Amino acid sequence: MELNRLDYVIMKLLKKKNCISHFESMTLQEIMSVTGTSRPTTYRKMMNLCKHGYVEKGCKSTNADTFYLQDKGIRIIENGGNKDD
């Protein structure tokens, strides 16, 4: 999967907010409020990041899905975007 700038922005946001476990996660609305993206774009990005193992769905917040960074995503952010390390 080729990651773009928005993918990195979202993953860096999740890392900054310490969203790295099922219970420590952010809703789409929270992500949208920081990134300034629309709901469809944000949802599409999150589903794509989930599909490729960078992000996973966390526990529900009322009726909203939440998302957190997987180990694969954490490694990318900590390595400055270099997927080979």
Backbone torsions as a table, in degrees:
resi	resn	phi	psi	omega
1	MET	NA	130.9	175.5
2	GLU	-87.3	116.9	178.8
3	LEU	-84.8	141.8	175.7
4	ASN	-111.9	-178.8	-175.1
5	ARG	-57.4	-43.4	-179.5
6	LEU	-63.9	-37.8	176.4
7	ASP	-58.2	-46.3	179.1
8	TYR	-65.6	-39.8	178.7
9	VAL	-60.1	-45.4	-179.7
10	ILE	-64.1	-46.4	-178.7
11	MET	-66.5	-37.5	176.7
12	LYS	-65.4	-38.4	177.1
13	LEU	-61.3	-47.7	179.5
14	LEU	-60.9	-40.0	178.6
15	LYS	-66.7	-44.6	-179.6
16	LYS	-60.7	-38.5	-179.5
17	LYS	-86.0	6.8	177.8
18	ASN	59.8	37.9	177.8
19	CYS	-88.8	82.2	-174.5
20	ILE	-129.4	16.6	176.1
21	SER	-149.6	166.5	-178.1
22	HIS	-53.1	-35.5	-176.5
23	PHE	-94.4	-16.5	177.3
24	GLU	-106.8	92.4	-173.4
25	SER	-149.2	168.1	-178.7
26	MET	-119.9	148.3	175.6
27	THR	-82.4	164.8	174.7
28	LEU	-57.1	-42.5	-178.5
29	GLN	-60.6	-42.4	178.8
30	GLU	-64.9	-41.0	178.4
31	ILE	-65.9	-44.3	-179.8
32	MET	-61.1	-37.7	-177.5
33	SER	-65.8	-27.7	178.7
34	VAL	-88.7	-43.1	-175.6
35	THR	-80.7	-22.9	-178.9
36	GLY	75.2	18.3	-180.0
37	THR	-94.3	161.8	179.0
38	SER	-76.0	163.8	179.1
39	ARG	-60.6	-48.5	179.8
40	PRO	-60.5	-41.4	179.6
41	THR	-64.7	-45.8	-178.8
42	THR	-64.1	-44.2	179.2
43	TYR	-61.7	-46.0	179.4
44	ARG	-59.7	-43.7	178.3
45	LYS	-62.1	-45.2	-177.9
46	MET	-65.7	-40.8	178.8
47	MET	-64.7	-38.3	178.8
48	ASN	-67.9	-42.4	177.9
49	LEU	-65.4	-36.3	176.2
50	CYS	-65.7	-45.8	-178.1
51	LYS	-56.7	-35.9	-176.6
52	HIS	-97.3	7.5	171.6
53	GLY	82.0	15.0	178.1
54	TYR	-86.2	-31.4	-175.0
55	VAL	-134.8	154.7	177.5
56	GLU	-136.1	154.3	175.4
57	LYS	-73.4	138.0	176.7
58	GLY	-99.9	-160.3	179.6
59	CYS	-73.8	154.8	179.8
60	LYS	-68.7	144.3	171.5
61	SER	-113.9	101.5	-168.9
62	THR	58.2	-109.9	177.4
63	ASN	-105.7	1.2	-174.4
64	ALA	-92.6	139.0	171.2
65	ASP	-70.2	149.9	173.6
66	THR	-122.8	162.9	-175.7
67	PHE	-136.8	147.0	176.8
68	TYR	-141.2	161.3	-176.4
69	LEU	-80.4	131.3	174.0
70	GLN	-84.4	169.6	178.9
71	ASP	-55.4	-40.5	179.7
72	LYS	-59.7	-42.8	178.3
73	GLY	-69.4	-38.8	178.7
74	ILE	-62.2	-44.4	179.5
75	ARG	-59.9	-42.1	-180.0
76	ILE	-62.0	-46.2	-179.1
77	ILE	-65.6	-44.0	-178.8
78	GLU	-68.5	-26.1	179.0
79	ASN	-92.4	13.3	177.7
80	GLY	66.6	29.9	176.4
81	GLY	92.0	-1.1	179.8
82	ASN	-83.8	109.6	-176.1
83	LYS	-74.7	-16.4	-175.4
84	ASP	-79.8	-18.2	-177.9
85	ASP	-84.0	NA	NA
